[in-house]
Amino acid sequence: MSSKNPQKERVREIILEKLPERAMRSNERLRGQLRGSVGIHFTDEGKDYFFDWSGNEPHIEEGAPGNPDCKLTMSEMDFEQIADGKLNPQIAMLSDKIHVEGNSGLAIYFFNLIAPYH
């Protein structure tokens, strides 16, 4: 029996694989708003990811290597619901399902890369 948790694997795949693809396909206006770094901390098991687009291309890695411009703290379940279009990230921020430290504008634009395209 596999010890891997499918939800955790899906969250990891969204962040490390889909997020960079969506970032590179994003329009120029959104790219301009995403300049900076975002730290993501998942409360479930303390997993961290770091998104940095201060250079020409986005860089994403596991861990918390630096001091991000914006830090997001949430559960993996809430993240997955955002990715599935079942939870609006702005409502989640207002209802304290997502805690934002730092540049909240960057957080809003960052979630445009996570939420499904309409």
C-alpha positions, 0 to 999 in steps of 0.5 A, spaced: 500 500 500 502 506 498 504 511 503 503 517 499 497 522 500 493 523 493 491 530 496 498 532 498 501 529 491 496 534 487 497 540 491 505 539 490 503 538 482 499 544 482 504 548 485 511 545 482 508 543 475 502 547 473 503 554 476 510 555 472 506 553 466 500 558 467 505 563 469 509 563 463 502 563 459 499 569 463 498 576 459 503 581 460 499 585 465 498 579 470 506 578 469 507 585 471 503 584 477 506 578 479 513 581 480 516 579 487 516 573 491 510 569 495 511 564 500 506 559 501 505 555 508 500 549 509 498 548 516 496 541 515 503 538 515 507 545 515 509 544 508 512 550 505 513 553 497 516 559 495 514 562 488 519 568 486 518 572 479 523 577 480 527 575 474 525 574 467 522 567 469 518 564 475 522 560 480 518 555 484 521 551 490 519 547 496 521 550 502 522 557 505 528 560 503 527 567 503 523 573 506 517 573 501 514 580 499 507 576 501 506 570 505 500 566 505 498 561 510 492 556 509 490 549 509 491 544 503 484 543 502 482 550 501 488 551 496 485 545 492 478 548 493 481 554 490 484 550 484 478 546 483 474 553 483 470 551 489 472 557 493 473 564 491 480 566 494 478 573 496 472 570 500 477 565 503 482 571 505 476 575 508 473 569 512 480 568 515 481 561 511 487 564 508 492 569 512 496 574 508 502 577 511 505 583 506 503 585 500 496 583 499 495 585 492 500 580 490 496 575 493 490 576 489 494 576 483 498 570 485 491 566 486 489 568 478 494 563 477 491 558 481 484 558 480 481 555 474 481 559 467 474 562 465 
